[in-house]
Amino acid sequence: MRFLDLAVAALIGTSAIAGIAAFSPRQADVASGSLTTESQLRDGLLAIIQREGVTWLVQSSPQVVCARLRDLSNSSVTFSGEIGSYSCGPAAPRGSPVAILVFYLIPYQFVFEAWPNAQA
């Protein structure tokens, strides 16, 4: 009987620990924070497009567009892009939240990316 009591207690303890781990809000909080960051980055990319205008985007050379993205990058966010086959800016760090906007405008496909810079 004592063995059965110990087995039931171990089963209850194991299921309690598994339940705590499964229903911990920490993972949801981390995912929510990452999605919030991506949303803010996407808003930043859209603000650039709205401020500069789609006409400017289509009429400017890829080098001019990339120079503008570099100018707008700062200590808190980095912008990069691909315009047609022309690529500018560094690649996003692995594991960093990244916002990506893709536009198909003649004569190019525009792919803009933004990610937060690591804070020391």
C-alpha positions in Angstrom: 0.0 0.0 0.0 2.9 2.4 0.8 4.3 1.8 -2.7 0.9 2.7 -4.3 0.8 5.9 -2.2 4.3 6.9 -3.3 3.4 6.2 -7.0 0.2 8.3 -6.8 2.1 11.2 -5.0 4.8 11.1 -7.7 2.1 11.1 -10.5 0.4 14.1 -8.9 3.7 15.9 -8.5 4.8 15.2 -12.0 1.4 16.3 -13.5 1.5 19.5 -11.4 5.0 20.5 -12.6 4.0 19.6 -16.2 0.9 21.8 -15.9 2.8 24.7 -14.5 5.3 24.5 -17.4 2.6 24.1 -20.0 0.4 27.0 -18.8 3.2 29.4 -17.9 2.5 32.8 -19.4 6.2 33.5 -20.1 6.2 32.1 -23.6 3.1 34.0 -24.5 4.6 37.2 -23.1 7.8 36.7 -25.1 5.8 36.1 -28.3 3.6 39.1 -27.6 6.7 41.4 -27.1 8.2 40.1 -30.4 5.0 40.7 -32.3 4.7 44.2 -30.8 8.3 45.0 -31.9 7.6 43.7 -35.4 4.4 45.8 -35.7 6.3 48.9 -34.6 9.1 48.2 -37.2 6.5 47.6 -39.9 4.9 51.0 -39.0 8.3 52.6 -39.4 8.7 51.1 -42.9 5.2 52.2 -43.9 6.0 55.7 -42.6 9.1 55.9 -44.9 7.0 54.8 -47.9 4.2 57.3 -47.0 6.7 60.2 -46.4 8.8 59.6 -49.6 5.9 58.5 -51.8 5.5 55.6 -54.2 6.3 57.9 -57.1 9.7 58.7 -55.6 10.2 55.0 -55.0 9.5 54.1 -58.7 11.4 57.0 -60.2 14.5 56.8 -58.0 17.5 54.5 -58.7 18.1 51.6 -56.3 21.2 53.4 -55.1 19.2 56.5 -54.1 16.6 54.4 -52.3 19.3 52.4 -50.4 21.1 55.6 -49.5 17.8 56.9 -48.0 17.3 53.7 -46.0 20.9 54.1 -44.7 20.2 57.7 -43.7 17.1 56.7 -41.8 18.8 53.9 -39.9 19.9 55.0 -36.4 21.0 53.5 -33.1 17.7 51.9 -32.4 16.6 50.5 -35.8 18.3 49.4 -39.0 16.6 49.5 -42.4 17.8 47.6 -45.5 16.3 46.5 -48.8 16.5 44.8 -52.1 15.4 46.6 -55.2 15.3 44.2 -58.1 18.7 42.5 -58.0 20.3 45.3 -56.1 20.8 44.6 -52.4 21.7 47.1 -49.7 22.3 47.1 -46.0 23.4 44.3 -43.7 21.4 41.2 -43.1 19.3 41.0 -40.0 20.9 39.4 -36.9 19.8 35.8 -36.4 16.9 35.6 -33.9 16.1 39.3 -34.1 12.5 40.3 -34.8 12.3 41.5 -38.4 9.6 43.4 -40.3 9.4 42.9 -44.0 7.4 44.8 -46.6 7.3 43.6 -50.2 6.1 45.8 -53.1 5.8 44.7 -56.7 6.1 47.9 -58.7 7.2 48.1 -62.2 10.2 47.9 -63.0 11.3 46.3 -59.7 10.3 44.2 -56.7 11.0 46.1 -53.5 11.8 44.2 -50.3 12.3 46.4 -47.3 13.4 45.1 -43.9 13.7 46.6 -40.5 15.0 45.2 -37.2 15.9 46.7 -33.8 19.6 47.2 -33.0 20.8 45.4 -29.9 20.9 47.6 -26.9 24.1 47.3 -24.8 
